């Protein structure tokens, strides 16, 4: 399954919507996706969203769609 992980680049500043970024991760569950990102980055994870069906197709059409490998 593919998850979209919303994050802030640092845990040291207060989160601001304008500074929220996203990466796409393939994992078995949202818990696993969160753990993968936490283990390999210093990011402050805000939200992990499952992408499937039409939502996944829409995201894949976006030029920024690229699965992140750790």
Secondary structure, 3 states (H helix, E strand, C coil): CEEEEEEECCCCCCCCHHHCEEEEEECCCHHHHHHHHHHHCCCEEEEEEEECHHHHHHHHHCCCCCECCC
